[in-house]
Amino acid sequence: MHTVLKLFPHWAKTEVGVLHPDGQELVLVKVKPNDTMKQIRLHLVKQGITSWKMDFTYKGRKLGENETLEGNRITSGAVLLLVKDSHPKPSRT
């Protein structure tokens, strides 16, 4: 099995932390390196944490919904920060 994981590292499960904006709650999420931020949001929702009006940041950089952990070199043990959306989308009327 270890050989398979070495050949296909994007299948390996890893764990990252997500820090809530209030700084009081750190949630550990089991993810795959090729998971997108949107998929991580779904993991949080399953744990009862609503994050739809917040952005993920890592090392001070805002991450887009379709960006992957692997693409941003985010590895096991890293902590993503949830910040309140500073630029809300205008409502359609």
N, CA, C and O atoms as a Tinker XYZ file with bonds, in Angstrom:
   372  protein
     1  N      0.818000   -1.202000    0.000000    73     2
     2  CA     0.000000    0.000000    0.000000    64     1     3
     3  C      0.857000    1.259000    0.000000    63     2     4     5
     4  O      0.514000    2.245000   -0.652000    81     3
     5  N      1.980000    1.230000    0.735000    73     3     6
     6  CA     2.846000    2.402000    0.780000    64     5     7
     7  C      3.413000    2.734000   -0.592000    63     6     8     9
     8  O      3.605000    3.906000   -0.918000    81     7
     9  N      3.682000    1.704000   -1.403000    73     7    10
    10  CA     4.180000    1.928000   -2.755000    64     9    11
    11  C      3.138000    2.667000   -3.586000    63    10    12    13
    12  O      3.472000    3.578000   -4.343000    81    11
    13  N      1.885000    2.275000   -3.442000    73    11    14
    14  CA     0.808000    2.935000   -4.185000    64    13    15
    15  C      0.723000    4.401000   -3.791000    63    14    16    17
    16  O      0.571000    5.265000   -4.655000    81    15
    17  N      0.819000    4.695000   -2.490000    73    15    18
    18  CA     0.747000    6.079000   -2.031000    64    17    19
    19  C      1.934000    6.900000   -2.535000    63    18    20    21
    20  O      1.791000    8.092000   -2.806000    81    19
    21  N      3.098000    6.271000   -2.661000    73    19    22
    22  CA     4.253000    6.987000   -3.203000    64    21    23
    23  C      4.049000    7.318000   -4.679000    63    22    24    25
    24  O      4.464000    8.377000   -5.149000    81    23
    25  N      3.405000    6.401000   -5.406000    73    23    26
    26  CA     3.164000    6.620000   -6.827000    64    25    27
    27  C      2.028000    7.598000   -7.065000    63    26    28    29
    28  O      2.035000    8.320000   -8.062000    81    27
    29  N      1.052000    7.633000   -6.167000    73    27    30
    30  CA    -0.119000    8.489000   -6.311000    64    29    31
    31  C     -0.343000    9.285000   -5.025000    63    30    32    33
    32  O     -1.314000    9.033000   -4.312000    81    31
    33  N      0.542000   10.244000   -4.715000    73    31    34
    34  CA     0.434000   10.968000   -3.443000    64    33    35
    35  C     -0.851000   11.779000   -3.311000    63    34    36    37
    36  O     -1.249000   12.107000   -2.193000    81    35
    37  N     -1.518000   12.114000   -4.430000    73    35    38
    38  CA    -2.749000   12.901000   -4.359000    64    37    39
    39  C     -3.912000   12.091000   -3.790000    63    38    40    41
    40  O     -4.984000   12.649000   -3.556000    81    39
    41  N     -3.728000   10.779000   -3.560000    73    39    42
    42  CA    -4.758000    9.953000   -2.942000    64    41    43
    43  C     -4.604000    9.897000   -1.431000    63    42    44    45
    44  O     -5.554000    9.566000   -0.722000    81    43
    45  N     -3.423000   10.215000   -0.935000    73    43    46
    46  CA    -3.135000   10.078000    0.489000    64    45    47
    47  C     -3.932000   11.095000    1.299000    63    46    48    49
    48  O     -3.990000   12.274000    0.948000    81    47
    49  N     -4.535000   10.637000    2.368000    73    47    50
    50  CA    -5.252000   11.551000    3.262000    64    49    51
    51  C     -4.230000   12.256000    4.152000    63    50    52    53
    52  O     -3.230000   11.671000    4.568000    81    51
    53  N     -4.505000   13.501000    4.424000    73    51    54
    54  CA    -3.659000   14.306000    5.281000    64    53    55
    55  C     -4.569000   15.134000    6.175000    63    54    56    57
    56  O     -5.789000   15.092000    6.014000    81    55
    57  N     -4.013000   15.873000    7.097000    73    55    58
    58  CA    -4.836000   16.653000    8.000000    64    57    59
    59  C     -4.330000   18.092000    8.037000    63    58    60    61
    60  O     -3.137000   18.339000    8.219000    81    59
    61  N     -5.240000   19.026000    7.865000    73    59    62
    62  CA    -4.909000   20.448000    7.997000    64    61    63
    63  C     -5.842000   21.053000    9.034000    63    62    64    65
    64  O     -6.930000   20.537000    9.291000    81    63
    65  N     -5.403000   22.145000    9.618000    73    63    66
    66  CA    -6.229000   22.856000   10.575000    64    65    67
    67  C     -6.886000   24.044000    9.902000    63    66    68    69
    68  O     -6.318000   24.642000    8.988000    81    67
    69  N     -8.079000   24.386000   10.352000    73    67    70
    70  CA    -8.779000   25.575000    9.881000    64    69    71
    71  C     -9.108000   26.402000   11.114000    63    70    72    73
    72  O     -9.828000   25.950000   12.005000    81    71
    73  N     -8.573000   27.620000   11.157000    73    71    74
    74  CA    -8.776000   28.502000   12.290000    64    73    75
    75  C     -9.932000   29.437000   12.005000    63    74    76    77
    76  O     -9.931000   30.151000   11.003000    81    75
    77  N    -10.917000   29.433000   12.884000    73    75    78
    78  CA   -12.116000   30.273000   12.762000    64    77    79
    79  C    -11.719000   31.737000   12.979000    63    78    80    81
    80  O    -10.761000   31.999000   13.707000    81    79
    81  N    -12.420000   32.693000   12.373000    73    79    82
    82  CA   -12.062000   34.110000   12.483000    64    81    83
    83  C    -11.970000   34.638000   13.913000    63    82    84    85
    84  O    -11.214000   35.573000   14.175000    81    83
    85  N    -12.720000   34.061000   14.828000    73    83    86
    86  CA   -12.657000   34.547000   16.207000    64    85    87
    87  C    -11.368000   34.097000   16.901000    63    86    88    89
    88  O    -11.070000   34.543000   18.009000    81    87
    89  N    -10.607000   33.215000   16.251000    73    87    90
    90  CA    -9.336000   32.762000   16.791000    64    89    91
    91  C     -9.471000   31.784000   17.934000    63    90    92    93
    92  O     -8.467000   31.394000   18.531000    81    91
    93  N    -10.678000   31.379000   18.253000    73    91    94
    94  CA   -10.913000   30.513000   19.395000    64    93    95
    95  C    -11.077000   29.044000   19.015000    63    94    96    97
    96  O    -10.940000   28.162000   19.862000    81    95
    97  N    -11.366000   28.786000   17.762000    73    95    98
    98  CA   -11.683000   27.417000   17.362000    64    97    99
    99  C    -10.788000   26.967000   16.218000    63    98   100   101
   100  O    -10.786000   27.568000   15.144000    81    99
   101  N    -10.028000   25.904000   16.459000    73    99   102
   102  CA    -9.201000   25.286000   15.426000    64   101   103
   103  C     -9.814000   23.929000   15.116000    63   102   104   105
   104  O     -9.917000   23.072000   15.993000    81   103
   105  N    -10.217000   23.740000   13.880000    73   103   106
   106  CA   -10.861000   22.498000   13.454000    64   105   107
   107  C     -9.879000   21.719000   12.588000    63   106   108   109
   108  O     -9.300000   22.270000   11.651000    81   107
   109  N     -9.692000   20.452000   12.897000    73   107   110
   110  CA    -8.842000   19.603000   12.075000    64   109   111
   111  C     -9.703000   18.903000   11.037000    63   110   112   113
   112  O    -10.757000   18.350000   11.351000    81   111
   113  N     -9.235000   18.937000    9.790000    73   111   114
   114  CA    -9.993000   18.375000    8.671000    64   113   115
   115  C     -9.105000   17.383000    7.929000    63   114   116   117
   116  O     -7.973000   17.707000    7.571000    81   115
   117  N     -9.618000   16.173000    7.697000    73   115   118
   118  CA    -8.880000   15.177000    6.913000    64   117   119
   119  C     -9.196000   15.412000    5.445000    63   118   120   121
   120  O    -10.355000   15.375000    5.034000    81   119
   121  N     -8.157000   15.654000    4.663000    73   119   122
   122  CA    -8.305000   16.005000    3.251000    64   121   123
   123  C     -7.286000   15.263000    2.410000    63   122   124   125
   124  O     -6.371000   14.621000    2.926000    81   123
   125  N     -7.467000   15.365000    1.092000    73   123   126
   126  CA    -6.483000   14.851000    0.143000    64   125   127
   127  C     -5.767000   16.056000   -0.454000    63   126   128   129
   128  O     -6.363000   17.128000   -0.555000    81   127
   129  N     -4.517000   15.914000   -0.850000    73   127   130
   130  CA    -3.779000   17.042000   -1.413000    64   129   131
   131  C     -4.445000   17.700000   -2.612000    63   130   132   133
   132  O     -4.250000   18.893000   -2.842000    81   131
   133  N     -5.228000   16.949000   -3.384000    73   131   134
   134  CA    -5.873000   17.532000   -4.568000    64   133   135
   135  C     -7.267000   18.080000   -4.259000    63   134   136   137
   136  O     -7.997000   18.438000   -5.183000    81   135
   137  N     -7.655000   18.155000   -2.975000    73   135   138
   138  CA    -8.936000   18.764000   -2.602000    64   137   139
   139  C     -8.893000   20.274000   -2.836000    63   138   140   141
   140  O     -7.867000   20.921000   -2.623000    81   139
   141  N    -10.021000   20.817000   -3.276000    73   139   142
   142  CA   -10.135000   22.264000   -3.478000    64   141   143
   143  C    -10.653000   22.922000   -2.203000    63   142   144   145
   144  O    -11.097000   22.240000   -1.279000    81   143
   145  N    -10.593000   24.237000   -2.162000    73   143   146
   146  CA   -11.113000   24.972000   -1.012000    64   145   147
   147  C    -12.614000   24.729000   -0.856000    63   146   148   149
   148  O    -13.131000   24.686000    0.260000    81   147
   149  N    -13.301000   24.571000   -1.976000    73   147   150
   150  CA   -14.736000   24.297000   -1.934000    64   149   151
   151  C    -15.000000   22.952000   -1.249000    63   150   152   153
   152  O    -15.942000   22.828000   -0.466000    81   151
   153  N    -14.182000   21.959000   -1.540000    73   151   154
   154  CA   -14.334000   20.654000   -0.905000    64   153   155
   155  C    -14.029000   20.735000    0.597000    63   154   156   157
   156  O    -14.658000   20.047000    1.401000    81   155
   157  N    -13.075000   21.568000    0.959000    73   155   158
   158  CA   -12.758000   21.745000    2.375000    64   157   159
   159  C    -13.936000   22.408000    3.088000    63   158   160   161
   160  O    -14.245000   22.070000    4.231000    81   159
   161  N    -14.591000   23.352000    2.412000    73   159   162
   162  CA   -15.804000   23.963000    2.980000    64   161   163
   163  C    -16.853000   22.899000    3.285000    63   162   164   165
   164  O    -17.497000   22.936000    4.334000    81   163
   165  N    -17.022000   21.958000    2.370000    73   163   166
   166  CA   -17.998000   20.888000    2.573000    64   165   167
   167  C    -17.636000   20.037000    3.791000    63   166   168   169
   168  O    -18.519000   19.619000    4.540000    81   167
   169  N    -16.339000   19.780000    3.991000    73   167   170
   170  CA   -15.891000   19.051000    5.183000    64   169   171
   171  C    -16.283000   19.820000    6.448000    63   170   172   173
   172  O    -16.722000   19.228000    7.435000    81   171
   173  N    -16.119000   21.141000    6.406000    73   171   174
   174  CA   -16.466000   21.969000    7.565000    64   173   175
   175  C    -17.968000   21.950000    7.832000    63   174   176   177
   176  O    -18.395000   21.868000    8.984000    81   175
   177  N    -18.768000   22.026000    6.771000    73   175   178
   178  CA   -20.222000   22.003000    6.924000    64   177   179
   179  C    -20.651000   20.686000    7.574000    63   178   180   181
   180  O    -21.546000   20.676000    8.419000    81   179
   181  N    -20.023000   19.584000    7.186000    73   179   182
   182  CA   -20.344000   18.284000    7.791000    64   181   183
   183  C    -20.042000   18.276000    9.283000    63   182   184   185
   184  O    -20.644000   17.515000   10.041000    81   183
   185  N    -19.100000   19.134000    9.706000    73   183   186
   186  CA   -18.760000   19.230000   11.127000    64   185   187
   187  C    -19.564000   20.328000   11.830000    63   186   188   189
   188  O    -19.335000   20.623000   13.003000    81   187
   189  N    -20.511000   20.930000   11.097000    73   187   190
   190  CA   -21.386000   21.930000   11.700000    64   189   191
   191  C    -20.850000   23.346000   11.685000    63   190   192   193
   192  O    -21.331000   24.197000   12.433000    81   191
   193  N    -19.854000   23.614000   10.839000    73   191   194
   194  CA   -19.261000   24.951000   10.763000    64   193   195
   195  C    -19.628000   25.585000    9.429000    63   194   196   197
   196  O    -19.283000   25.066000    8.368000    81   195
   197  N    -20.325000   26.700000    9.492000    73   195   198
   198  CA   -20.711000   27.420000    8.283000    64   197   199
   199  C    -19.583000   28.375000    7.909000    63   198   200   201
   200  O    -19.120000   29.156000    8.741000    81   199
   201  N    -19.143000   28.308000    6.653000    73   199   202
   202  CA   -18.019000   29.143000    6.228000    64   201   203
   203  C    -18.267000   29.800000    4.877000    63   202   204   205
   204  O    -17.324000   30.286000    4.254000    81   203
   205  N    -19.513000   29.828000    4.408000    73   203   206
   206  CA   -19.791000   30.289000    3.052000    64   205   207
   207  C    -19.509000   31.761000    2.833000    63   206   208   209
   208  O    -19.193000   32.147000    1.708000    81   207
   209  N    -19.607000   32.592000    3.837000    73   207   210
   210  CA   -19.337000   34.021000    3.659000    64   209   211
   211  C    -17.950000   34.391000    4.166000    63   210   212   213
   212  O    -17.713000   35.529000    4.573000    81   211
   213  N    -17.034000   33.423000    4.140000    73   211   214
   214  CA   -15.666000   33.645000    4.583000    64   213   215
   215  C    -14.700000   33.144000    3.521000    63   214   216   217
   216  O    -15.029000   32.277000    2.711000    81   215
   217  N    -13.504000   33.709000    3.545000    73   215   218
   218  CA   -12.454000   33.310000    2.604000    64   217   219
   219  C    -11.373000   32.540000    3.342000    63   218   220   221
   220  O    -11.102000   32.800000    4.514000    81   219
   221  N    -10.759000   31.593000    2.647000    73   219   222
   222  CA    -9.597000   30.899000    3.183000    64   221   223
   223  C     -8.354000   31.701000    2.844000    63   222   224   225
   224  O     -8.220000   32.199000    1.727000    81   223
   225  N     -7.443000   31.830000    3.800000    73   223   226
   226  CA    -6.142000   32.429000    3.521000    64   225   227
   227  C     -5.061000   31.496000    4.042000    63   226   228   229
   228  O     -5.260000   30.752000    5.002000    81   227
   229  N     -3.923000   31.557000    3.389000    73   227   230
   230  CA    -2.757000   30.776000    3.803000    64   229   231
   231  C     -1.529000   31.639000    3.577000    63   230   232   233
   232  O     -1.267000   32.091000    2.462000    81   231
   233  N     -0.784000   31.860000    4.639000    73   231   234
   234  CA     0.403000   32.725000    4.596000    64   233   235
   235  C      0.069000   34.103000    4.031000    63   234   236   237
   236  O      0.832000   34.675000    3.253000    81   235
   237  N     -1.098000   34.627000    4.444000    73   235   238
   238  CA    -1.497000   35.969000    4.046000    64   237   239
   239  C     -2.085000   36.102000    2.656000    63   238   240   241
   240  O     -2.386000   37.214000    2.222000    81   239
   241  N     -2.256000   34.995000    1.948000    73   239   242
   242  CA    -2.781000   35.033000    0.583000    64   241   243
   243  C     -4.158000   34.406000    0.533000    63   242   244   245
   244  O     -4.365000   33.300000    1.033000    81   243
   245  N     -5.103000   35.115000   -0.072000    73   243   246
   246  CA    -6.464000   34.602000   -0.234000    64   245   247
   247  C     -6.456000   33.469000   -1.251000    63   246   248   249
   248  O     -5.838000   33.573000   -2.310000    81   247
   249  N     -7.150000   32.390000   -0.915000    73   247   250
   250  CA    -7.215000   31.224000   -1.794000    64   249   251
   251  C     -8.560000   31.179000   -2.507000    63   250   252   253
   252  O     -9.605000   31.381000   -1.887000    81   251
   253  N     -8.534000   30.918000   -3.786000    73   251   254
   254  CA    -9.756000   30.815000   -4.576000    64   253   255
   255  C    -10.457000   29.488000   -4.337000    63   254   256   257
   256  O     -9.842000   28.527000   -3.876000    81   255
   257  N    -11.737000   29.440000   -4.650000    73   255   258
   258  CA   -12.564000   28.252000   -4.401000    64   257   259
   259  C    -12.059000   27.002000   -5.128000    63   258   260   261
   260  O    -12.213000   25.890000   -4.622000    81   259
   261  N    -11.462000   27.175000   -6.304000    73   259   262
   262  CA   -11.032000   26.016000   -7.083000    64   261   263
   263  C     -9.549000   25.715000   -6.943000    63   262   264   265
   264  O     -9.025000   24.845000   -7.639000    81   263
   265  N     -8.874000   26.417000   -6.061000    73   263   266
   266  CA    -7.450000   26.134000   -5.830000    64   265   267
   267  C     -7.318000   24.907000   -4.939000    63   266   268   269
   268  O     -8.145000   24.670000   -4.058000    81   267
   269  N     -6.267000   24.131000   -5.182000    73   267   270
   270  CA    -6.052000   22.910000   -4.404000    64   269   271
   271  C     -4.969000   23.128000   -3.353000    63   270   272   273
   272  O     -4.180000   24.069000   -3.433000    81   271
   273  N     -4.952000   22.242000   -2.373000    73   271   274
   274  CA    -3.893000   22.272000   -1.366000    64   273   275
   275  C     -2.550000   22.031000   -2.039000    63   274   276   277
   276  O     -1.576000   22.743000   -1.794000    81   275
   277  N     -2.518000   21.020000   -2.888000    73   275   278
   278  CA    -1.306000   20.646000   -3.600000    64   277   279
   279  C     -0.757000   21.811000   -4.435000    63   278   280   281
   280  O      0.447000   22.066000   -4.436000    81   279
   281  N     -1.639000   22.506000   -5.137000    73   279   282
   282  CA    -1.239000   23.623000   -5.987000    64   281   283
   283  C     -0.670000   24.797000   -5.208000    63   282   284   285
   284  O      0.081000   25.602000   -5.758000    81   283
   285  N     -1.022000   24.902000   -3.930000    73   283   286
   286  CA    -0.517000   25.983000   -3.082000    64   285   287
   287  C      0.560000   25.502000   -2.111000    63   286   288   289
   288  O      0.973000   26.231000   -1.208000    81   287
   289  N      1.008000   24.259000   -2.314000    73   287   290
   290  CA     2.042000   23.651000   -1.475000    64   289   291
   291  C      1.662000   23.658000    0.007000    63   290   292   293
   292  O      2.489000   23.919000    0.882000    81   291
   293  N      0.404000   23.366000    0.255000    73   291   294
   294  CA    -0.094000   23.272000    1.622000    64   293   295
   295  C     -0.004000   21.805000    2.024000    63   294   296   297
   296  O     -0.616000   20.942000    1.395000    81   295
   297  N      0.759000   21.529000    3.069000    73   295   298
   298  CA     1.027000   20.160000    3.471000    64   297   299
   299  C      0.370000   19.833000    4.809000    63   298   300   301
   300  O     -0.221000   20.698000    5.456000    81   299
   301  N      0.483000   18.594000    5.202000    73   299   302
   302  CA    -0.096000   18.118000    6.451000    64   301   303
   303  C      0.401000   18.960000    7.621000    63   302   304   305
   304  O      1.588000   19.268000    7.722000    81   303
   305  N     -0.518000   19.322000    8.494000    73   303   306
   306  CA    -0.178000   20.119000    9.662000    64   305   307
   307  C     -0.302000   21.617000    9.452000    63   306   308   309
   308  O     -0.197000   22.387000   10.407000    81   307
   309  N     -0.524000   22.038000    8.223000    73   307   310
   310  CA    -0.676000   23.467000    7.937000    64   309   311
   311  C     -1.994000   23.968000    8.525000    63   310   312   313
   312  O     -2.914000   23.189000    8.773000    81   311
   313  N     -2.066000   25.279000    8.743000    73   311   314
   314  CA    -3.283000   25.885000    9.265000    64   313   315
   315  C     -3.782000   26.928000    8.277000    63   314   316   317
   316  O     -3.063000   27.861000    7.919000    81   315
   317  N     -5.030000   26.754000    7.841000    73   315   318
   318  CA    -5.696000   27.729000    6.980000    64   317   319
   319  C     -6.499000   28.650000    7.885000    63   318   320   321
   320  O     -7.052000   28.210000    8.894000    81   319
   321  N     -6.563000   29.904000    7.531000    73   319   322
   322  CA    -7.309000   30.874000    8.313000    64   321   323
   323  C     -8.567000   31.265000    7.554000    63   322   324   325
   324  O     -8.514000   31.589000    6.368000    81   323
   325  N     -9.693000   31.230000    8.248000    73   323   326
   326  CA   -10.947000   31.717000    7.675000    64   325   327
   327  C    -11.079000   33.182000    8.047000    63   326   328   329
   328  O    -10.976000   33.539000    9.221000    81   327
   329  N    -11.306000   34.030000    7.057000    73   327   330
   330  CA   -11.516000   35.455000    7.329000    64   329   331
   331  C    -12.842000   35.872000    6.723000    63   330   332   333
   332  O    -13.265000   35.357000    5.688000    81   331
   333  N    -13.488000   36.815000    7.389000    73   331   334
   334  CA   -14.772000   37.294000    6.874000    64   333   335
   335  C    -14.554000   37.948000    5.526000    63   334   336   337
   336  O    -13.579000   38.672000    5.326000    81   335
   337  N    -15.467000   37.690000    4.604000    73   335   338
   338  CA   -15.388000   38.212000    3.239000    64   337   339
   339  C    -15.354000   39.724000    3.279000    63   338   340   341
   340  O    -16.326000   40.363000    3.680000    81   339
   341  N    -14.227000   40.303000    2.860000    73   339   342
   342  CA   -14.077000   41.758000    2.925000    64   341   343
   343  C    -14.738000   42.462000    1.733000    63   342   344   345
   344  O    -14.957000   43.673000    1.773000    81   343
   345  N    -15.052000   41.717000    0.690000    73   343   346
   346  CA   -15.693000   42.305000   -0.491000    64   345   347
   347  C    -16.932000   41.496000   -0.845000    63   346   348   349
   348  O    -16.893000   40.675000   -1.762000    81   347
   349  N    -18.017000   41.715000   -0.136000    73   347   350
   350  CA   -19.232000   40.936000   -0.463000    64   349   351
   351  C    -19.707000   41.232000   -1.878000    63   350   352   353
   352  O    -19.579000   42.347000   -2.383000    81   351
   353  N    -20.253000   40.210000   -2.491000    73   351   354
   354  CA   -20.756000   40.354000   -3.865000    64   353   355
   355  C    -22.034000   41.204000   -3.838000    63   354   356   357
   356  O    -22.869000   41.054000   -2.946000    81   355
   357  N    -22.175000   42.095000   -4.823000    73   355   358
   358  CA   -23.405000   42.910000   -4.856000    64   357   359
   359  C    -24.619000   42.033000   -5.134000    63   358   360   361
   360  O    -24.542000   41.068000   -5.893000    81   359
   361  N    -25.724000   42.377000   -4.518000    73   359   362
   362  CA   -26.939000   41.596000   -4.740000    64   361   363
   363  C    -27.541000   41.959000   -6.092000    63   362   364   365
   364  O    -27.428000   43.095000   -6.553000    81   363
   365  N    -28.171000   40.993000   -6.707000    73   363   366
   366  CA   -28.812000   41.199000   -8.001000    64   365   367
   367  C    -30.261000   41.614000   -7.749000    63   366   368   369
   368  O    -31.000000   40.923000   -7.047000    81   367
   369  N    -30.651000   42.723000   -8.314000    73   367   370
   370  CA   -32.029000   43.164000   -8.149000    64   369   371
   371  C    -32.698000   43.365000   -9.472000    63   370   372
   372  O    -33.870000   43.739000   -9.521000    81   371
